[in-house]
Amino acid sequence: MTIKIAIIGSGPSAFYSAQSILKLNQDCEIDIIDKLFSPFGLVRYGVAPDHQKTKNVIRVFERILALEQVEFFGDIEVGKNISIERLKLFYDAIIIATGMAIDRPLGIKGDNKQGCYGAAQFVGWYNGHPDYKDLNPILDSNTAVIIGNGNVAIDCARVLAKNKSEMASSDITEYSSNTIINSPIKKIYIIGRRGPLDAKFTTVEIREMGELQECESVLSEGTLSQIPQTQDLDNLGKQYKILTSFPESNSLNTSSRKAKTIEFKFYAKPLEVLGDDKVNGIRLEINRLNKKNNVIGTGETFELKAGLIITAIGYHGEKIDGIPFDEQSGKIINKENIVDNNLYTAGWIARGPTGVIGTNKHDGDRVAKGIAEKKFSENKKGRSNLKDFFSENKIKYINKLDWQNINEEEIKRANNGAPRKKFIDFDEIYKFINK
């Protein structure tokens, strides 16, 4: 019996799940369903546009998608175009792999002002995500503040700091590239509540910060003296050695200083976003370490003038009707990737926003094993039922062949060394595939 499987979402966890299932059982049919017109999720819309080597994993996913057993249904939102209960009638097993794409709120006074954006919004804007193409972030001041000490925070800072030639081989959208290049931003702060040894930057990401053509990366004055003396800096990981090798801001030679500066400011807790309707700064509290190396507030505050604030402090999943969901963590409630009978989950929506792209392989393996150990008695119709449902209800969608044509066109219309020029609008997509 051919097992019929639906995967909701089309990012890394979706494709790694499909790959693992196919390794264990070739007699299966897998339909990947996504609310966007394009597959690959986080890799297409989350990975920084200048990190093309990281995006090369798409080649692995393309080989999976090209298999006869696999089909793609884009522009289909589960819970809106079709319910999870309906899908259960069509498929033997369903895997929820929708990721996390909602910014966790900063949760301080003024964080809803114009000019304050979540990283998912800002990254989606420069990566051509259809939901954020009209974000139009305000980049009209000389200072930006990025709150967070992970790779996403560094990505945002680096994209703001790079010049046109440095971004030429990326797939950044034209509208965002032009806006950033023409912005007056010269100073970018990266804010962390804790110290440099608690930062979550990877070695590759922090190394790039020291290689920018027109931007200096520095530490705030006094940063090195705040590192606990119990720490042996010589035995730290590479990322920390690189970070702590950056000069402090007060030691820079002004005569040789580059046009832009990224300053890592640690032990600072955001208290309030300042301004009327529009951001003009942020108030922060100075933190310090106590004897147990716990961070505590000092009550002493300072302000940074800025017209742009980006928060990169984590993500939250989106609830789907009919799926048990934990509002606090933003995750689907599951036990070792099992939600309930024949319903599974994988990736960030299952475990939270942790790990790198390859981490999702483990989820895919567990889900595949769970499905392989099941005995399915019903001979469900899967894809044929789904297509009939869409036809009967006049619901349009993007299929695998449509996507292949879209992909080829994006590559063909790229210029100036860019790998592709993305479609960003659903209307534009349907005009192209229906011409």
N, C-alpha and C positions, 0 to 999 in steps of 0.2 A: 504493500500500500504506500502510495506517495504521501508523505507528510506535508501538510499545507501550513506554512508559517508566515505570519505578518510581523514586520518590524516597524515600529512607529519611531521615526527619527532616522536621519541618514548620516550621522557623524561617525567618528572613529569607533565608538562602542557598537553601533549598528553594524558596521562592516566587519569588525572583528568577530562579532557574534555570528554573522552569516558565514564568514570564513571557517570558523570552528565547527559550525553545524555541517557544512559541506564536507569537511574532512572526515567527520564521523558517519555521515549518511548522505550518499549521493542521490538517493531516491527521495528527494524533497523538492518543494517549490517554495521560493522565498520572495515575498513582495515587500519592498521597502517603501514606506509611505512618509511623506514629509510635507509640511505646510508651505515650504518654499519651493520655487520652481527648479532649484538646483540641489544636487546631493552634496555631501561631504561636510556639512555643518560647521563645526568649530575650525576645521582646517581651512575652509574657504573664507569664513567670516570672522574667525577669532585670532588665528595666527597672524602676526604682523606681516604687512605686505612686503617688507624687505627681507623676510625670512623664507626665501624660496626653497632652500634646502629642506627646511622642516615640512614645507608643503609637498615635497616630492613623495610623501607617503600616499598621496592621492593616486599615484600610479598603481599601487597595490590595490586600492579600492576600485579603480577602474577595471582591473582584471577580474575582480569579483563581480562587478556589475555587468560585465560583458558576457558572463556565463548564461547559458540558455535557461537554467533553473531560476535565475534572478530577474525580477522586473522592478521598475521604478514608477511610483505614482506621486508626482509632484503637484503642488498647489492644492493639496488635500489636507484639511485640518480635522483631526480626529476630535470629536466632541462638537463639531460644527457641521461639517459635510457628512460625517458618518459617526455613529456612536460606537463606543467600545463594546456595547452589548451586541450590536449588529455584527461587528467583526468577530466576536466569539462564535456566532452562528456559522460564519464562513470558514474559520481557520481552526486547525487543531491546536496551535500554540501561538501566543502573541507575546512579543518582546517590546517593552517600552524603553526606548533609548533616546529620549528627547533632550538630554543634557540639561544644563542650567543657563538660562539666558537673561534672567532678571537681576538687576543690580540690587545688592543689599543696601538699604538706605543708611546714610550717615547718622541720621537720628539726632541731629542737633538743630538748634534754632537757626532758621534762615537757609536750610539746605534745599529749599524749593525755589530759591531765587534764580532768575535768568542768569545764565553763565555758570551754573553748577550742574555738572553732568556725571552720570555714572559711567564707568569704564565700558560696560557693554554697549551703551549708547554711542560713546565716542569712538570706540573701536569699530562698531558696526557702521558708523558714518564713514570713516575713512576706508573701510573694507568693502563698501558698496552693498551693505545689507539693505534689502528693500524697506524694512521697517524704519530705518534711520536715515534714508537718503535725504529727507527734508529736515533733518535736525538743525542745520545751519548754526553750529556753535559760534558763540561770540569770541573772536580772537583779535579784539581790537585794542588790547592793552599790552604793555611790555613784560608782564609777569604772569606766570601760570603756577598753580599749586596742585600737585598730584598727591593724594593721600593713599598710602598703601606701600608695603614693602615686599611686593612679589613681582614676578616677571611681567605681569600686565601693566603695573605702574611704570616699569622701565620701558616697556614697549611704547606706551603713550608719550613718555618723555623723549625717547629717541626719535620717534616720528616727528614730533614738534621741533626737534633740534637739527635734524638732517637737512642738508641743502638739496637742491634739485638734482644735481648729478649723483648724489649718494642714493637717491630714491629712483633713479632712472630705470633700473632693472627690476623694480618692484611692480606689483599689480595694484598699487594705490589708485583710487579713483581720481579722475582729472579734477573734478570739482573740489575735492578735499585737498589735493596737492596744491592747486592754485591758491586756495584760501590760506593754507599753512605757509607756503613760500612767501606770500604777500603780507603776512601778519607781522606786527611789530614786536612779537614776543622775543625777548633776549634773555630773560631769566626764568628758570624753571626750578621749583623746589619739589623734592620728593620727601614726603613727611612720613616718619615712622613713630609709633607710640613707644616702641622699645628701642634697644640699641642695635648697632651694626651687626653684632654677632647673632642676633635673632632674625635678621632679614632673610627672606626666602628666595633671593635672587640666585639663579644658576650661574655657573662659571662662565658659560658662553655669553649670557646676557650682560653680566657685569663687566666682562672684558671689553665688549663692544663700546661701553660707555667711555673707555679710555682711548678709543680709536676714532672718535668723531672728528671730522675735518675742521669744522668751524665752531666747535663747542667744547669748553672745558668741563670736566667733571670734578667736583670738589666736595669736601666735607665741611660742615659748619665748624666755625671756630670752637676749639675745645673738645671736639668729638673724641679724639684719641685718648685724651686724659680721662674720659668717662668710662672707658672700657675697664671692667674689673681687673685688678692686678693679679687675680688668681688665674687669669687666662694666659696661656702660653701662646703668644701670637705666632711663633715659629712653627707650631704644630697645628695651626688651623687649616681648614680646607682651602683650596685654591680660590674659591669665590671670595672668602673673607680676606685673604691675603691681598687680592687685587683691590677690593673695596678699601681696605685700610692703607693701601699704598697711595690713594688719591691725596693730593695736598689739601690742607685746610684753607678755607677761603682767605684768611688773613695773610697767608704766606705766598700768595700768587704774585708774580711779577707783573704789574699792571702794563708795562710796556710790551710784553709778549702775549698778553691775554687775548683769547679768541673772541669772536663777535658775540657768542652766546655762552651761558653758564648754566650747568645743572648742579644744584647744590643738594646734597643729601643731609637732611636735618632730622636727627633722631631725638628720642625722648621728648616728643611733643604730642600733646593730645588736643585734637580739635574741639573747641567749645561752641563757637558761633560763626556762621557765615555772615559777613557784614555787608551793608549796602541797603538801598531802598528796595526797589523792585529788581534791580540789577546788582550782581556781585561787584563789590569793590575791595574786598579783602576778607581775611579770616582771623579770628582770635583763637589762640592756642594756649594751653597750660604747659608749663615746663614740668616734665616728669624726672624722676631720679630713681636709682636703685637703692633699696634698703639692704641691710646686712645679709638678708636671705636671697639677694638678687631678684627680688620682686619689684616691679615697677609701681611707684606710688606718685601721686600728684603732690606738687610743692605749694600749690595755691598761687604761685607767681605766673603771670600771663604776659604774652606779647602778641603783637599783631603783624601780619604780613599784608601789604597792599597787593592786590591781584584782581584781574578781571576775568580770570578763568580758573575754575576749580574742577578737578576730575577726581572722583572717588573710585578707588580700586581696592575695595575691602571685602570682596567676596560676592557670591552669586546665590540665587534662589531659583528653584525649579518652578515650573508652571503646572498647576493642577489640571488634571483631565477628569471630567465627570465619570464616575464609576470606578475610579482607581483610588485605593486608600492612600492618603497623603498626610504627611506630618507638616503642619503649617510652620512650626518653629524652625525646623531644619531645612525646609524646602525640598525634602526628599520623598520619594515613594516609599511607603512602609513595606519592608521586605525582609526576608531571612535568607541570607546567602543567595540573593538574586531571585528568590521565588516570592511572588506576591500572593498568589493562591493557585488553585487548580488550573494548570495550563496557561497561566499568566506569569510572565517573567519581567525582570527589569535589569538594565545594565548601564554602566557609565556613571557620570556625575549624578544623574537623577536617582541613582540607586545608592551611591556611597558618599556623595558630596563632591565639591569641586577640588579634588586632590589629584596629585600625580601628573605625569606627562601623557602624551598621546598613547604611547605604547602600554601604559598601565591598564588601558581598557581591554587588552588581550586577556587578562585574567578573568574579567567579568564574562567575556565572550566564551571562554573555555568552560566556566561553571554553568552558564546557561545552556550551552550545547550538550554538556554531559547530562544535565537535568532532562532535556528533551529526549536525548538518546535512550535514557533509562525508562522513559514512559512507554506504555502500551496504549496506542490509539486505536479504538474500535470503530469509531464512526468514519465513514468515507466522505469527508467534507470536500466541498468543491473549490474553496479558496479563491484563486484569481478569477475564474470564470464567473463566480457569484459576484465578486467585487465589480468587475466590468459591467455585468448586467445591471447591478444597482446604480452605478454611475450613469449608465445609458438611460435607464428608466426614469431617473430623477434629473436628467439633463445637467449633470455635473461634469464640467470640463476638467481635464487634468493634463499634466506633462508626463509623457511616457519616456521610456529609456531611449528610443530613437530620437524623440524630440530633444532630449538632453544632449545626446551625442552631436546633433546638428548645432545646438546652442553653443556647446563647448568648442566645436570647430570654428564657429563664427567669431567667438570671443578671441581665440588665438589669431585668427586671420586678420582681424581688424586692429590688433595691437600695433603700436608704433614706438619709435625711439628706444628700442631695446627692451620694452616691457613684455612680460610673458603672455599677457592677455589684457583685453579691455572688457571688463565685465558688463553684462546686462544688469541693470539695477531696478527695472520697473516691469511689473507684470503686464501692463498694456503693451509695452515695447516687445516683450517676449511673445505674446500671442500674435502680434502683427507679423513678427518674424516667422514663426512656425506656420502661420496660415497664409503666407504670401504665395 
